[in-house]
Amino acid sequence: MAGDAPYDPDQDPEERRVVRKGYRTLAKNVEEHQHNLNDYSAQQLTDHVKKADELFNKVKGPQEATLDSAFLLMASNMGAQKARAMKSGSGSFDIDDFVAKLVTFMGGAKQLNVDDDSDGEDTEGSGAPLEWDRIGRKALAKSRRVPAMGFMLGPLSIEQKKRTFTKRAKFEKDKADMRKPQEIKEEDIARAENETTKNVATLEALLGNEDGPVNLFEFVINPNDFAQSVENIFYLSFLIRDGKVALETQDDGQVVIYICQQPDDQDYILGLKKRQIVLEFDQATWKRAIEVFKITESKIPQRPPARTRLGDKWYG
């Protein structure tokens, strides 16, 4: 709900910006004192609410109205916190005493009559309802906003149930079953890098022995091992990245590779650009390529199964 002015989608943007900035400043001031109520007096909270009322008169859009609602909720929570922290003399704020005085103010004390012949027991009187109009008029003097409906969780004297926690028996692991994580050492990483360098050099030498361009799939595919076919593509990518091998698509659609002169910095200065491609290669593509190009043996020699060393153990 907007302020005194009606909804105006064409409101001056500068005016809207000032309103939003004002609400955010007020919210920041209240938020900074949420954990330190002693440094934030009730008068400061009242002043901030009055400033919010002044800003509310300029609210003409839903976004600014949302900021107003958010600040109102924050200020209400802050007021409730300060009320709970109030002290009267040497005692703190007593909710039961406050409710009793509130009921008396609304005429609740008149509903109870003491009968001298009832052995001192209280009996209900006329049963007239509380005069809520009296407290309503008091509230209207402090706020122009429409009160919203709320719900109470049972009577005011309800006691919140406390959850009881039972300690679980601590699970003791058998130390014999405990295993220390395997540690990867620098020599293990270096060994893997050396293996990659050796396989890349092998592919470069095999391509150097070819008479000319060779079909990409005929070169990298191992018809007996899909995993090693993927590894071959991986090793080939290093040669293409370094400019030692060129990849080209011919007029008939075939993708070929061949050894080329590695470019230097001057070539890139003259306009040579690097290009990257993503090659999708799954088992279906692997099987289809074997059928189309009639691949019966691998141009790249079969490598023994790779073994990975983690710590002091080897894994195949």
Secondary structure, 3 states (H helix, E strand, C coil): CCCCCCCCCCCCHHHHHHHHHHHHHHHHHHHHCCCCHHHCCHHHHHHHHHHHHHHHCCCCCHHHHHHHHHHHHHHHHHHHHHHHCCEECCEECCHHHHHHHHHHHCCHHHHEEECCCCCCCEEECCCCCCCHHHHHHHHHCCCCCCCCCCCCCCCCCCCCCCCCCCCCCCCCCCHHHCCCCCCCCHHHHHHHHHHHHHHHHHHHHHHHCCCCCEEHHHHHCCCCCHHHHHHHHHHHHHHHHCCCEEEEECCCCCEEEEECCCCCHHHHHCCCCCCCCCCCCCHHHHHHHHHHCCCCCCCCCCCCCCCEEECCEEEC
